[in-house]
């Protein structure tokens, strides 16, 4: 497992941007795909974006495709998600997650992740 700490959440106007960061500790970070998930109040956690261990493969939920960009810096043990054109429905608690796999065939299943951060709140004002 890796230890994960998210930051960068906050309040933003609709149409604005935020960049979430996830700091990872642990020697296996470079061997793991990473993901971002979010949870709306009263709902199940949902997949947002994923990136392979090398950073060469990315996947996005349809709801954020074209607006969000996931990236990683393996030298710094960091994962990011740049969120542009934010909508009120993007408001949620966002979680960084470490996958069990380097190059998963799919990124959407939370059961494929064994490390989770504590979450960071994103609020979008309309």
Number of C-alpha atoms within 10 A of each C-alpha: 16 19 16 23 19 23 19 15 18 14 15 18 14 18 14 14 18 18 16 22 22 25 17 24 15 11 10 14 21 20 17 23 26 33 29 28 22 23 19 14 10 6 8 9 17 17 22 26 25 30 26 24 23 15 20 10 13 17 18 21 16 10 12 17 12 12 13 20 20 23 21 22 12 15 8 10 17 20 25 22 22 14 20 17 15 23 19 15 13 19 21 20 18 26 26 31 30 28 28 17 17 19 19 18 8 9 26 20 12 18 9 16 20 13 17 21 20 14 22 21 18 21 20 20 15 11
